[in-house]
Amino acid sequence: MNTYAEICLKAVKHNIAEVRQLLAPHVKFMAVVKANAYGHGAVAIARSAVEAGVNYLAVANLKEALELREAGIVSPILILTESPTSVMDEIIQYDLSQTIYSFSEAKALSDEALKRKKIAKIHIKVDTGMGRVGVAPSEAMAFISKVSSLPAVQLEGFFTHFAMAEDPHDNFTVGQFEKFQQLSNRLPQIPLKHAANSAAVLFHPETHLDLVRVGLMLYGLYPQGNSRRIINLQPALSFKSRVTYLKKVPAGTPLSYGCTYVTPNDTMIATIPVGYADGFSRRLSNRGQVIIRGRRFPVVGRVTMDLTMVNVGDSKVEVGDEVVLIGSQNGQAISADEVAALEDTISYEVICAIGKRVPRIYK
């Protein structure tokens, strides 16, 4: 196994404990494990989170929820977006909580629950400013009243999602929360009001309410902002490979597709069996770095689908040496944030992009 992602489950549990210190005792913890737990492996992360005492899990769709249920995880699971009416039977069968913002989906869910003599658990989402999905605030009370009239529905939660919570001084988040609170105060019958994502947990403690939804910080990564002074997180993921080929090339040698790099002098080139199909982005071509034997070396030439080249100069490097793409080795470290800056993106995308063909190794 040459290329793999190493996941530290102790770090996940540590991060949960760190976040807990910011919460009042009554505030429940929802661990967001969608997108294969941000590339970390949904089942293993969900199990560790449950062992660490989280109250709820959150996923993006039914397929992700079923993966957890089929692995034997019985904790409450919220599907964060609406599901097609054609799968309401599975939502009831597997005892899942469903986000609702369309009456047709709510009615289909209620009808299926009634047929099975069960109760459908619903979280209603209101759009206070994100603009993606959710009931408009002006329509929310009428919508909730209509959904409440359905015969087999339990209104378990009411929530919204912030668009700019990474800014501690942002008035837009304040405005979103005010809209949400104006509605929440009129809904004492709904037990779980929730709005705070990872950034809001840090920067907007007034938004913690009954439950917080923690994604990025679960994995030891920080939202944008000066959050490192607030909480001590441990990155759970390291992305690693190995040197599989070395060759001495003379000055003036062009490398990889497009010949975008030409060696300025005689040098040793190491080939690494990782490429953009594994989640090592093509945007790192001639920009990225890796760590070998505790030293940084530059990526040279274009990153290809399966292979990447590194200029190791005259350093002592051997076939089989460990290569760190994200993580630390002998006092040197490359963070997901550093890679994200090179790719002109965010750490979320960097870790979620690590491909399925990359094995996850848990420790």
Short mmCIF file of the C-alpha atoms (twelve columns), coordinates in Angstrom:
data_MODEL
# 
_entry.id   MODEL 
# 
loop_
_atom_site.group_PDB 
_atom_site.id 
_atom_site.type_symbol 
_atom_site.label_atom_id 
_atom_site.label_alt_id 
_atom_site.label_comp_id 
_atom_site.label_asym_id 
_atom_site.label_seq_id 
_atom_site.Cartn_x 
_atom_site.Cartn_y 
_atom_site.Cartn_z 
_atom_site.pdbx_PDB_model_num 
ATOM 1   C CA . MET A 1   0.000   0.000  0.000   1 
ATOM 2   C CA . ASN A 2   1.827   3.069  -1.279  1 
ATOM 3   C CA . THR A 3   -0.740  5.855  -0.881  1 
ATOM 4   C CA . TYR A 4   -3.133  6.074  2.051   1 
ATOM 5   C CA . ALA A 5   -4.861  8.379  4.522   1 
ATOM 6   C CA . GLU A 6   -4.024  7.803  8.164   1 
ATOM 7   C CA . ILE A 7   -6.854  8.733  10.551  1 
ATOM 8   C CA . CYS A 8   -6.288  9.251  14.274  1 
ATOM 9   C CA . LEU A 9   -9.525  8.430  16.099  1 
ATOM 10  C CA . LYS A 10  -8.067  9.668  19.392  1 
ATOM 11  C CA . ALA A 11  -7.788  13.093 17.794  1 
ATOM 12  C CA . VAL A 12  -11.480 13.008 16.878  1 
ATOM 13  C CA . LYS A 13  -12.410 12.239 20.487  1 
ATOM 14  C CA . HIS A 14  -10.047 14.948 21.713  1 
ATOM 15  C CA . ASN A 15  -11.680 17.478 19.406  1 
ATOM 16  C CA . ILE A 16  -15.145 16.570 20.654  1 
ATOM 17  C CA . ALA A 17  -13.982 17.093 24.223  1 
ATOM 18  C CA . GLU A 18  -12.459 20.457 23.294  1 
ATOM 19  C CA . VAL A 19  -15.690 21.650 21.688  1 
ATOM 20  C CA . ARG A 20  -17.705 20.428 24.685  1 
ATOM 21  C CA . GLN A 21  -15.782 22.846 26.884  1 
ATOM 22  C CA . LEU A 22  -17.325 25.723 24.942  1 
ATOM 23  C CA . LEU A 23  -20.896 24.505 25.437  1 
ATOM 24  C CA . ALA A 24  -23.323 24.823 28.310  1 
ATOM 25  C CA . PRO A 25  -24.185 21.446 29.892  1 
ATOM 26  C CA . HIS A 26  -27.659 21.330 28.336  1 
ATOM 27  C CA . VAL A 27  -26.439 21.874 24.746  1 
ATOM 28  C CA . LYS A 28  -26.537 18.721 22.646  1 
ATOM 29  C CA . PHE A 29  -23.802 17.814 20.150  1 
ATOM 30  C CA . MET A 30  -24.527 16.801 16.558  1 
ATOM 31  C CA . ALA A 31  -21.501 15.362 14.739  1 
ATOM 32  C CA . VAL A 32  -21.663 16.076 11.008  1 
ATOM 33  C CA . VAL A 33  -20.351 12.996 9.187   1 
ATOM 34  C CA . LYS A 34  -21.630 13.736 5.682   1 
ATOM 35  C CA . ALA A 35  -19.403 13.353 2.598   1 
ATOM 36  C CA . ASN A 36  -17.774 10.232 4.061   1 
ATOM 37  C CA . ALA A 37  -17.049 12.207 7.234   1 
ATOM 38  C CA . TYR A 38  -15.275 14.916 5.235   1 
ATOM 39  C CA . GLY A 39  -13.114 12.228 3.655   1 
ATOM 40  C CA . HIS A 40  -12.188 10.536 6.944   1 
ATOM 41  C CA . GLY A 41  -14.512 7.508  6.663   1 
ATOM 42  C CA . ALA A 42  -18.084 7.850  7.881   1 
ATOM 43  C CA . VAL A 43  -18.530 4.604  9.805   1 
ATOM 44  C CA . ALA A 44  -15.298 4.782  11.800  1 
ATOM 45  C CA . ILE A 45  -15.748 8.462  12.613  1 
ATOM 46  C CA . ALA A 46  -19.407 8.021  13.557  1 
ATOM 47  C CA . ARG A 47  -18.542 5.156  15.904  1 
ATOM 48  C CA . SER A 48  -15.804 7.186  17.570  1 
ATOM 49  C CA . ALA A 49  -18.098 10.187 17.911  1 
ATOM 50  C CA . VAL A 50  -20.800 8.066  19.529  1 
ATOM 51  C CA . GLU A 51  -18.223 6.567  21.892  1 
ATOM 52  C CA . ALA A 52  -17.225 10.132 22.791  1 
ATOM 53  C CA . GLY A 53  -20.819 10.910 23.745  1 
ATOM 54  C CA . VAL A 54  -22.279 12.896 20.855  1 
ATOM 55  C CA . ASN A 55  -26.073 12.984 20.836  1 
ATOM 56  C CA . TYR A 56  -26.816 13.060 17.104  1 
ATOM 57  C CA . LEU A 57  -25.197 12.349 13.766  1 
ATOM 58  C CA . ALA A 58  -25.884 14.326 10.594  1 
ATOM 59  C CA . VAL A 59  -25.591 13.224 6.963   1 
ATOM 60  C CA . ALA A 60  -26.455 14.746 3.590   1 
ATOM 61  C CA . ASN A 61  -28.728 12.067 2.148   1 
ATOM 62  C CA . LEU A 62  -30.381 8.699  2.638   1 
ATOM 63  C CA . LYS A 63  -27.481 6.721  1.171   1 
ATOM 64  C CA . GLU A 64  -25.124 8.134  3.779   1 
ATOM 65  C CA . ALA A 65  -27.621 7.411  6.570   1 
ATOM 66  C CA . LEU A 66  -28.104 3.805  5.454   1 
ATOM 67  C CA . GLU A 67  -24.351 3.220  5.445   1 
ATOM 68  C CA . LEU A 68  -24.318 4.046  9.159   1 
ATOM 69  C CA . ARG A 69  -27.422 2.012  9.982   1 
ATOM 70  C CA . GLU A 70  -26.113 -1.019 8.069   1 
ATOM 71  C CA . ALA A 71  -22.899 -0.757 10.081  1 
ATOM 72  C CA . GLY A 72  -24.962 -1.164 13.255  1 
ATOM 73  C CA . ILE A 73  -25.010 2.479  14.390  1 
ATOM 74  C CA . VAL A 74  -28.313 3.121  16.165  1 
ATOM 75  C CA . SER A 75  -27.805 6.735  17.295  1 
ATOM 76  C CA . PRO A 76  -30.216 9.424  16.075  1 
ATOM 77  C CA . ILE A 77  -29.358 10.498 12.519  1 
ATOM 78  C CA . LEU A 78  -30.598 13.662 10.819  1 
ATOM 79  C CA . ILE A 79  -30.660 13.881 7.009   1 
ATOM 80  C CA . LEU A 80  -29.827 17.534 6.378   1 
ATOM 81  C CA . THR A 81  -31.650 17.927 3.045   1 
ATOM 82  C CA . GLU A 82  -35.002 16.688 1.792   1 
ATOM 83  C CA . SER A 83  -35.267 13.164 0.400   1 
ATOM 84  C CA . PRO A 84  -37.310 12.065 -2.628  1 
ATOM 85  C CA . THR A 85  -40.831 10.953 -1.779  1 
ATOM 86  C CA . SER A 86  -39.974 7.550  -3.291  1 
ATOM 87  C CA . VAL A 87  -37.701 6.668  -0.345  1 
ATOM 88  C CA . MET A 88  -39.915 7.689  2.573   1 
ATOM 89  C CA . ASP A 89  -40.451 4.015  3.429   1 
ATOM 90  C CA . GLU A 90  -36.722 3.598  4.169   1 
ATOM 91  C CA . ILE A 91  -36.597 6.766  6.253   1 
ATOM 92  C CA . ILE A 92  -39.350 5.374  8.474   1 
ATOM 93  C CA . GLN A 93  -37.970 1.825  8.443   1 
ATOM 94  C CA . TYR A 94  -34.521 2.932  9.586   1 
ATOM 95  C CA . ASP A 95  -35.792 5.447  12.163  1 
ATOM 96  C CA . LEU A 96  -34.176 8.498  10.594  1 
ATOM 97  C CA . SER A 97  -34.929 12.156 11.268  1 
ATOM 98  C CA . GLN A 98  -35.736 14.023 8.075   1 
ATOM 99  C CA . THR A 99  -35.226 17.679 7.187   1 
ATOM 100 C CA . ILE A 100 -38.364 19.175 5.645   1 
ATOM 101 C CA . TYR A 101 -39.053 22.432 3.793   1 
ATOM 102 C CA . SER A 102 -41.699 21.266 1.278   1 
ATOM 103 C CA . PHE A 103 -45.190 20.191 2.281   1 
ATOM 104 C CA . SER A 104 -45.361 17.422 -0.343  1 
ATOM 105 C CA . GLU A 105 -42.354 15.695 1.262   1 
ATOM 106 C CA . ALA A 106 -43.815 16.143 4.738   1 
ATOM 107 C CA . LYS A 107 -47.138 14.621 3.666   1 
ATOM 108 C CA . ALA A 108 -45.451 11.678 1.927   1 
ATOM 109 C CA . LEU A 109 -43.437 11.006 5.064   1 
ATOM 110 C CA . SER A 110 -46.518 11.225 7.272   1 
ATOM 111 C CA . ASP A 111 -48.479 8.898  4.960   1 
ATOM 112 C CA . GLU A 112 -45.721 6.293  5.061   1 
ATOM 113 C CA . ALA A 113 -45.425 6.543  8.847   1 
ATOM 114 C CA . LEU A 114 -49.193 6.166  9.210   1 
ATOM 115 C CA . LYS A 115 -49.123 3.085  7.003   1 
ATOM 116 C CA . ARG A 116 -46.430 1.550  9.203   1 
ATOM 117 C CA . LYS A 117 -48.079 2.723  12.441  1 
ATOM 118 C CA . LYS A 118 -45.014 4.768  13.332  1 
ATOM 119 C CA . ILE A 119 -44.140 8.416  13.840  1 
ATOM 120 C CA . ALA A 120 -42.029 10.419 11.406  1 
ATOM 121 C CA . LYS A 121 -39.416 12.651 13.048  1 
ATOM 122 C CA . ILE A 122 -39.013 15.974 11.263  1 
ATOM 123 C CA . HIS A 123 -36.651 18.933 11.491  1 
ATOM 124 C CA . ILE A 124 -37.993 21.972 9.654   1 
ATOM 125 C CA . LYS A 125 -35.389 24.200 8.011   1 
ATOM 126 C CA . VAL A 126 -35.910 27.926 7.591   1 
ATOM 127 C CA . ASP A 127 -33.809 29.987 5.194   1 
ATOM 128 C CA . THR A 128 -32.711 33.086 7.093   1 
ATOM 129 C CA . GLY A 129 -30.087 34.161 4.573   1 
ATOM 130 C CA . MET A 130 -28.075 31.271 3.135   1 
ATOM 131 C CA . GLY A 131 -30.299 31.205 0.072   1 
ATOM 132 C CA . ARG A 132 -30.047 27.498 -0.770  1 
ATOM 133 C CA . VAL A 133 -33.006 25.666 0.722   1 
ATOM 134 C CA . GLY A 134 -35.504 26.229 3.498   1 
ATOM 135 C CA . VAL A 135 -38.855 27.809 4.195   1 
ATOM 136 C CA . ALA A 136 -38.932 31.612 3.927   1 
ATOM 137 C CA . PRO A 137 -39.284 33.245 7.374   1 
ATOM 138 C CA . SER A 138 -42.472 34.988 6.271   1 
ATOM 139 C CA . GLU A 139 -44.041 31.625 5.447   1 
ATOM 140 C CA . ALA A 140 -42.580 29.565 8.278   1 
ATOM 141 C CA . MET A 141 -45.381 29.787 10.854  1 
ATOM 142 C CA . ALA A 142 -48.083 28.857 8.350   1 
ATOM 143 C CA . PHE A 143 -45.913 26.038 7.010   1 
ATOM 144 C CA . ILE A 144 -45.240 24.650 10.486  1 
ATOM 145 C CA . SER A 145 -48.933 24.824 11.347  1 
ATOM 146 C CA . LYS A 146 -49.791 22.892 8.189   1 
ATOM 147 C CA . VAL A 147 -47.117 20.241 8.815   1 
ATOM 148 C CA . SER A 148 -48.204 19.937 12.452  1 
ATOM 149 C CA . SER A 149 -51.688 18.970 11.287  1 
ATOM 150 C CA . LEU A 150 -50.360 15.821 9.632   1 
ATOM 151 C CA . PRO A 151 -51.356 12.743 11.641  1 
ATOM 152 C CA . ALA A 152 -48.035 10.870 12.002  1 
ATOM 153 C CA . VAL A 153 -45.450 13.613 12.398  1 
ATOM 154 C CA . GLN A 154 -43.283 14.625 15.349  1 
ATOM 155 C CA . LEU A 155 -41.693 18.068 15.045  1 
ATOM 156 C CA . GLU A 156 -38.355 17.193 16.594  1 
ATOM 157 C CA . GLY A 157 -36.307 20.174 15.418  1 
ATOM 158 C CA . PHE A 158 -36.293 23.625 13.861  1 
ATOM 159 C CA . PHE A 159 -33.082 24.987 12.353  1 
ATOM 160 C CA . THR A 160 -31.248 27.334 10.022  1 
ATOM 161 C CA . HIS A 161 -27.741 27.613 8.566   1 
ATOM 162 C CA . PHE A 162 -25.394 30.592 8.699   1 
ATOM 163 C CA . ALA A 163 -23.673 32.024 5.634   1 
ATOM 164 C CA . MET A 164 -20.899 34.123 7.245   1 
ATOM 165 C CA . ALA A 165 -20.333 32.818 10.763  1 
ATOM 166 C CA . GLU A 166 -16.537 32.725 10.285  1 
ATOM 167 C CA . ASP A 167 -16.443 36.477 10.924  1 
ATOM 168 C CA . PRO A 168 -16.747 37.186 14.677  1 
ATOM 169 C CA . HIS A 169 -17.939 40.727 13.974  1 
ATOM 170 C CA . ASP A 170 -20.302 39.995 11.111  1 
ATOM 171 C CA . ASN A 171 -23.700 41.679 11.279  1 
ATOM 172 C CA . PHE A 172 -25.181 39.360 8.662   1 
ATOM 173 C CA . THR A 173 -24.996 36.436 11.087  1 
ATOM 174 C CA . VAL A 174 -26.567 38.604 13.778  1 
ATOM 175 C CA . GLY A 175 -29.409 39.385 11.399  1 
ATOM 176 C CA . GLN A 176 -29.897 35.752 10.475  1 
ATOM 177 C CA . PHE A 177 -30.024 34.766 14.131  1 
ATOM 178 C CA . GLU A 178 -32.522 37.498 14.969  1 
ATOM 179 C CA . LYS A 179 -34.854 36.235 12.245  1 
ATOM 180 C CA . PHE A 180 -34.463 32.704 13.557  1 
ATOM 181 C CA . GLN A 181 -35.072 33.667 17.171  1 
ATOM 182 C CA . GLN A 182 -38.207 35.627 16.303  1 
ATOM 183 C CA . LEU A 183 -39.661 32.396 14.948  1 
ATOM 184 C CA . SER A 184 -38.167 30.097 17.593  1 
ATOM 185 C CA . ASN A 185 -39.787 32.075 20.393  1 
ATOM 186 C CA . ARG A 186 -43.169 31.273 18.870  1 
ATOM 187 C CA . LEU A 187 -42.449 27.530 18.703  1 
ATOM 188 C CA . PRO A 188 -42.178 26.223 22.270  1 
ATOM 189 C CA . GLN A 189 -43.557 22.853 21.134  1 
ATOM 190 C CA . ILE A 190 -40.411 22.048 19.107  1 
ATOM 191 C CA . PRO A 191 -37.742 20.701 21.487  1 
ATOM 192 C CA . LEU A 192 -34.560 21.170 19.416  1 
ATOM 193 C CA . LYS A 193 -33.692 24.587 18.024  1 
ATOM 194 C CA . HIS A 194 -30.326 24.649 16.292  1 
ATOM 195 C CA . ALA A 195 -28.334 27.097 14.200  1 
ATOM 196 C CA . ALA A 196 -24.634 26.939 15.123  1 
ATOM 197 C CA . ASN A 197 -22.100 25.304 12.817  1 
ATOM 198 C CA . SER A 198 -18.413 24.994 13.773  1 
ATOM 199 C CA . ALA A 199 -17.690 28.680 13.168  1 
ATOM 200 C CA . ALA A 200 -20.723 29.835 15.131  1 
ATOM 201 C CA . VAL A 201 -19.779 27.535 18.008  1 
ATOM 202 C CA . LEU A 202 -16.543 29.506 18.268  1 
ATOM 203 C CA . PHE A 203 -17.498 33.039 17.337  1 
ATOM 204 C CA . HIS A 204 -21.212 33.348 18.173  1 
ATOM 205 C CA . PRO A 205 -21.871 31.531 21.458  1 
ATOM 206 C CA . GLU A 206 -25.323 33.083 21.760  1 
ATOM 207 C CA . THR A 207 -26.377 30.829 18.853  1 
ATOM 208 C CA . HIS A 208 -25.663 27.519 20.630  1 
ATOM 209 C CA . LEU A 209 -29.320 27.095 21.651  1 
ATOM 210 C CA . ASP A 210 -30.356 23.438 22.219  1 
ATOM 211 C CA . LEU A 211 -27.885 21.770 19.865  1 
ATOM 212 C CA . VAL A 212 -24.784 22.572 17.797  1 
ATOM 213 C CA . ARG A 213 -23.825 20.989 14.469  1 
ATOM 214 C CA . VAL A 214 -20.063 20.427 14.402  1 
ATOM 215 C CA . GLY A 215 -18.380 19.328 11.191  1 
ATOM 216 C CA . LEU A 216 -14.962 20.804 10.390  1 
ATOM 217 C CA . MET A 217 -13.761 21.050 14.007  1 
ATOM 218 C CA . LEU A 218 -14.607 17.387 14.565  1 
ATOM 219 C CA . TYR A 219 -11.692 16.624 12.258  1 
ATOM 220 C CA . GLY A 220 -9.273  19.043 13.886  1 
ATOM 221 C CA . LEU A 221 -9.504  21.840 11.333  1 
ATOM 222 C CA . TYR A 222 -10.312 25.447 12.090  1 
ATOM 223 C CA . PRO A 223 -12.912 27.691 10.497  1 
ATOM 224 C CA . GLN A 224 -11.507 30.898 9.088   1 
ATOM 225 C CA . GLY A 225 -10.823 33.504 11.739  1 
ATOM 226 C CA . ASN A 226 -8.620  33.739 14.801  1 
ATOM 227 C CA . SER A 227 -9.929  30.490 16.240  1 
ATOM 228 C CA . ARG A 228 -6.632  28.925 17.293  1 
ATOM 229 C CA . ARG A 229 -6.601  31.093 20.398  1 
ATOM 230 C CA . ILE A 230 -10.008 29.810 21.420  1 
ATOM 231 C CA . ILE A 231 -9.667  26.050 21.095  1 
ATOM 232 C CA . ASN A 232 -6.882  23.459 20.776  1 
ATOM 233 C CA . LEU A 233 -7.743  21.021 18.003  1 
ATOM 234 C CA . GLN A 234 -5.750  18.078 16.646  1 
ATOM 235 C CA . PRO A 235 -5.901  17.286 12.911  1 
ATOM 236 C CA . ALA A 236 -7.190  13.739 12.552  1 
ATOM 237 C CA . LEU A 237 -6.014  13.089 8.988   1 
ATOM 238 C CA . SER A 238 -2.608  12.591 7.427   1 
ATOM 239 C CA . PHE A 239 -2.262  11.961 3.679   1 
ATOM 240 C CA . LYS A 240 0.802   9.878  2.807   1 
ATOM 241 C CA . SER A 241 2.515   8.067  -0.016  1 
ATOM 242 C CA . ARG A 242 5.931   6.541  -0.812  1 
ATOM 243 C CA . VAL A 243 8.742   7.036  -3.277  1 
ATOM 244 C CA . THR A 244 8.385   4.307  -5.900  1 
ATOM 245 C CA . TYR A 245 10.957  5.431  -8.483  1 
ATOM 246 C CA . LEU A 246 14.105  7.553  -8.629  1 
ATOM 247 C CA . LYS A 247 16.017  8.726  -11.656 1 
ATOM 248 C CA . LYS A 248 18.936  11.042 -12.284 1 
ATOM 249 C CA . VAL A 249 18.199  13.565 -15.026 1 
ATOM 250 C CA . PRO A 250 20.458  16.169 -16.643 1 
ATOM 251 C CA . ALA A 251 19.879  19.907 -16.734 1 
ATOM 252 C CA . GLY A 252 17.379  20.949 -19.368 1 
ATOM 253 C CA . THR A 253 15.097  17.920 -18.956 1 
ATOM 254 C CA . PRO A 254 11.368  18.713 -19.446 1 
ATOM 255 C CA . LEU A 255 8.978   16.905 -17.122 1 
ATOM 256 C CA . SER A 256 5.341   15.762 -17.331 1 
ATOM 257 C CA . TYR A 257 2.489   16.860 -19.586 1 
ATOM 258 C CA . GLY A 258 2.977   20.153 -21.345 1 
ATOM 259 C CA . CYS A 259 6.665   20.285 -20.342 1 
ATOM 260 C CA . THR A 260 5.813   23.050 -17.875 1 
ATOM 261 C CA . TYR A 261 8.953   22.363 -15.831 1 
ATOM 262 C CA . VAL A 262 12.507  22.029 -17.121 1 
ATOM 263 C CA . THR A 263 15.261  21.025 -14.714 1 
ATOM 264 C CA . PRO A 264 17.700  23.907 -14.166 1 
ATOM 265 C CA . ASN A 265 20.569  21.553 -13.327 1 
ATOM 266 C CA . ASP A 266 21.443  17.883 -12.939 1 
ATOM 267 C CA . THR A 267 19.139  16.478 -10.290 1 
ATOM 268 C CA . MET A 268 17.311  13.470 -8.892  1 
ATOM 269 C CA . ILE A 269 13.577  13.164 -9.579  1 
ATOM 270 C CA . ALA A 270 11.367  11.039 -7.306  1 
ATOM 271 C CA . THR A 271 8.092   9.664  -8.605  1 
ATOM 272 C CA . ILE A 272 5.209   9.373  -6.120  1 
ATOM 273 C CA . PRO A 273 2.182   7.139  -6.852  1 
ATOM 274 C CA . VAL A 274 -0.452  9.781  -6.123  1 
ATOM 275 C CA . GLY A 275 -2.334  12.057 -8.483  1 
ATOM 276 C CA . TYR A 276 -5.486  14.059 -8.966  1 
ATOM 277 C CA . ALA A 277 -7.587  10.876 -9.063  1 
ATOM 278 C CA . ASP A 278 -6.504  10.360 -5.435  1 
ATOM 279 C CA . GLY A 279 -7.247  13.925 -4.404  1 
ATOM 280 C CA . PHE A 280 -3.776  15.408 -4.880  1 
ATOM 281 C CA . SER A 281 -4.932  18.325 -6.979  1 
ATOM 282 C CA . ARG A 282 -3.572  19.259 -10.385 1 
ATOM 283 C CA . ARG A 283 -3.530  22.818 -9.032  1 
ATOM 284 C CA . LEU A 284 -0.460  21.775 -7.009  1 
ATOM 285 C CA . SER A 285 1.555   21.375 -10.219 1 
ATOM 286 C CA . ASN A 286 4.849   23.279 -9.843  1 
ATOM 287 C CA . ARG A 287 3.473   24.787 -6.594  1 
ATOM 288 C CA . GLY A 288 2.988   22.087 -3.992  1 
ATOM 289 C CA . GLN A 289 5.501   20.567 -1.637  1 
ATOM 290 C CA . VAL A 290 5.901   17.227 0.103   1 
ATOM 291 C CA . ILE A 291 7.965   16.053 3.079   1 
ATOM 292 C CA . ILE A 292 10.514  13.243 2.749   1 
ATOM 293 C CA . ARG A 293 12.924  12.374 5.564   1 
ATOM 294 C CA . GLY A 294 11.887  15.520 7.411   1 
ATOM 295 C CA . ARG A 295 12.660  17.875 4.518   1 
ATOM 296 C CA . ARG A 296 10.381  19.728 2.122   1 
ATOM 297 C CA . PHE A 297 10.750  19.123 -1.594  1 
ATOM 298 C CA . PRO A 298 8.902   20.792 -4.482  1 
ATOM 299 C CA . VAL A 299 6.371   19.182 -6.794  1 
ATOM 300 C CA . VAL A 300 7.673   19.635 -10.342 1 
ATOM 301 C CA . GLY A 301 5.784   19.332 -13.598 1 
ATOM 302 C CA . ARG A 302 2.070   18.779 -13.853 1 
ATOM 303 C CA . VAL A 303 0.407   16.473 -11.358 1 
ATOM 304 C CA . THR A 304 -1.072  13.627 -13.416 1 
ATOM 305 C CA . MET A 305 -3.989  11.314 -12.725 1 
ATOM 306 C CA . ASP A 306 -1.942  8.689  -10.884 1 
ATOM 307 C CA . LEU A 307 1.609   10.009 -10.471 1 
ATOM 308 C CA . THR A 308 3.454   13.087 -9.253  1 
ATOM 309 C CA . MET A 309 7.113   14.039 -9.566  1 
ATOM 310 C CA . VAL A 310 9.249   15.702 -6.912  1 
ATOM 311 C CA . ASN A 311 12.682  17.271 -7.280  1 
ATOM 312 C CA . VAL A 312 14.856  15.911 -4.450  1 
ATOM 313 C CA . GLY A 313 18.133  17.363 -5.750  1 
ATOM 314 C CA . ASP A 314 21.143  15.550 -4.338  1 
ATOM 315 C CA . SER A 315 19.462  14.655 -1.026  1 
ATOM 316 C CA . LYS A 316 19.661  11.129 0.271   1 
ATOM 317 C CA . VAL A 317 16.255  9.726  -0.703  1 
ATOM 318 C CA . GLU A 318 15.494  6.062  -1.379  1 
ATOM 319 C CA . VAL A 319 12.721  4.071  -2.985  1 
ATOM 320 C CA . GLY A 320 10.245  3.183  -0.262  1 
ATOM 321 C CA . ASP A 321 10.705  6.378  1.750   1 
ATOM 322 C CA . GLU A 322 7.514   7.787  3.286   1 
ATOM 323 C CA . VAL A 323 6.164   10.924 1.606   1 
ATOM 324 C CA . VAL A 324 3.886   13.235 3.606   1 
ATOM 325 C CA . LEU A 325 1.383   15.188 1.524   1 
ATOM 326 C CA . ILE A 326 -0.672  16.429 4.500   1 
ATOM 327 C CA . GLY A 327 0.578   15.868 8.026   1 
ATOM 328 C CA . SER A 328 3.898   15.942 9.869   1 
ATOM 329 C CA . GLN A 329 7.224   14.140 9.819   1 
ATOM 330 C CA . ASN A 330 10.382  14.799 11.842  1 
ATOM 331 C CA . GLY A 331 9.389   18.309 12.873  1 
ATOM 332 C CA . GLN A 332 8.100   19.435 9.478   1 
ATOM 333 C CA . ALA A 333 4.380   19.791 8.762   1 
ATOM 334 C CA . ILE A 334 2.068   20.536 5.846   1 
ATOM 335 C CA . SER A 335 -1.468  21.418 6.884   1 
ATOM 336 C CA . ALA A 336 -4.704  21.112 4.945   1 
ATOM 337 C CA . ASP A 337 -4.967  24.911 5.257   1 
ATOM 338 C CA . GLU A 338 -1.582  25.346 3.562   1 
ATOM 339 C CA . VAL A 339 -2.579  23.055 0.714   1 
ATOM 340 C CA . ALA A 340 -5.925  24.849 0.417   1 
ATOM 341 C CA . ALA A 341 -4.167  28.211 0.063   1 
ATOM 342 C CA . LEU A 342 -2.052  26.844 -2.787  1 
ATOM 343 C CA . GLU A 343 -5.164  25.507 -4.481  1 
ATOM 344 C CA . ASP A 344 -7.102  28.733 -3.895  1 
ATOM 345 C CA . THR A 345 -9.813  26.867 -2.021  1 
ATOM 346 C CA . ILE A 346 -10.753 25.874 1.552   1 
ATOM 347 C CA . SER A 347 -9.620  23.012 3.752   1 
ATOM 348 C CA . TYR A 348 -13.059 21.375 3.433   1 
ATOM 349 C CA . GLU A 349 -12.474 20.740 -0.274  1 
ATOM 350 C CA . VAL A 350 -8.926  19.476 0.246   1 
ATOM 351 C CA . ILE A 351 -9.904  16.727 2.666   1 
ATOM 352 C CA . CYS A 352 -13.188 15.830 0.960   1 
ATOM 353 C CA . ALA A 353 -11.320 15.413 -2.335  1 
ATOM 354 C CA . ILE A 354 -9.183  12.519 -1.107  1 
ATOM 355 C CA . GLY A 355 -10.447 9.747  -3.348  1 
ATOM 356 C CA . LYS A 356 -12.209 6.510  -2.522  1 
ATOM 357 C CA . ARG A 357 -9.358  4.448  -3.926  1 
ATOM 358 C CA . VAL A 358 -7.122  5.814  -1.176  1 
ATOM 359 C CA . PRO A 359 -7.312  3.367  1.781   1 
ATOM 360 C CA . ARG A 360 -8.119  4.826  5.203   1 
ATOM 361 C CA . ILE A 361 -5.936  3.451  7.974   1 
ATOM 362 C CA . TYR A 362 -7.200  4.002  11.528  1 
ATOM 363 C CA . LYS A 363 -5.112  4.286  14.617  1 
# 
